[in-house]
Amino acid sequence: MDEMDLMKKLREVPSPSPEAYDRARTALHTAMEEPVNPVVRPKRWFSWPKVSIAAAGAAAVVTAVVLGATGGTAPTGPSSAAPQVVESPLVELASEVQAAVTLPGDASLVITKKLAPDKTTYTVYTVYTDKGQVFHGDSVKGLAATAAKGDDSAHPYDAKVAAAARLAATGDVEKAKIAMVTASGTNRWGLGLSPAEAEKAWAQSYADMAETLRKLGKEVPPAKPRPTGKELENGINNALWSNTTYALFVAASNADVRAGVLKLLATIQDVTIGKTEVDGQPALTLTAGPALQGGTGSHVLTVNADNGLPIRSEVVPAKDAAEPSTPSAVHYKSSRVNFADVIAGKI
């Protein structure tokens, strides 16, 4: 069961339109570590949301948390050794992206096409300016109107994931990894913390989640110990994958962001890389399997093999899962534009 299924099942919450769903996600954005973008997102797990009462209309998203964790002594934060990514084809592609000629423009235009709950396909136009502004529209005209009015829907999260990606492209990948995983403002996984600090961060995440659910009149699940070993690694990599792919979706036309994303994804050893073709063009498939998605399914990202631009994002349900993910797919088209042209409707 995913967030949309849960929203439909709540009697007090009417079945939302795609736009209403995106607005609900926006309200919950900060606390949930859930990117606010009209895209298909892989399910987060071990996610303890912290939501304001004003977000009660999207309470179903709050309840879509997975709290499975095993006991044991919490280890320290991430290994001090830098991720071994040198031989990854993603690192090679990142180098090619950085070496390419910088495209002109002062903003990134992202056109997404996805399947709505009623099975119809709809298109969303989003522009992300280099200044950090974000504008949405359901058409070129609608986007122009939103931009002209200055109806900026940017969130600090957008800037943080982009900054983490740029750091990976030009600086320390390990520091960038910590910045990316903690981009929502929380460090529940205890990256870079002492064992005692990591336990405290985990406990605080549960306390925040419990308080929120009580205010919303929801049942509070029992506390679980901080995960260890492979389970902890999978949880960290789930957050890294989700935040990193979001940065790619929203700012792919920025070469440094794109290169940094590729380098960070290369640090996740359980992501499998394959080759394919899309419209006659060589492409790479990056698959985060069920282990990185809470056991509910796989998230498959397809990027252009020559420039790393995203082409498609797909969620594939796990056949043997008790509550498999809902199958879904989004297609992307990213380009560099001048913001003045966006306002004028010339895109």
Secondary structure as UniProt FT lines:
FT   HELIX           3..9
FT   TURN            11..12
FT   HELIX           18..32
FT   HELIX           53..58
FT   HELIX           59..63
FT   TURN            86..87
FT   HELIX           89..99
FT   STRAND          107..115
FT   TURN            117..118
FT   STRAND          121..129
FT   TURN            130..131
FT   STRAND          134..137
FT   HELIX           140..149
FT   HELIX           156..170
FT   HELIX           173..181
FT   TURN            182..184
FT   TURN            188..189
FT   TURN            191..192
FT   HELIX           195..215
FT   TURN            216..217
FT   HELIX           229..251
FT   TURN            252..253
FT   HELIX           255..265
FT   TURN            266..267
FT   TURN            269..270
FT   STRAND          271..278
FT   TURN            279..280
FT   STRAND          281..288
FT   HELIX           290..292
FT   TURN            293..295
FT   STRAND          297..304
FT   TURN            305..307
FT   STRAND          310..317
FT   TURN            319..320
FT   STRAND          328..337
FT   HELIX           339..343
FT   TURN            344..345
//
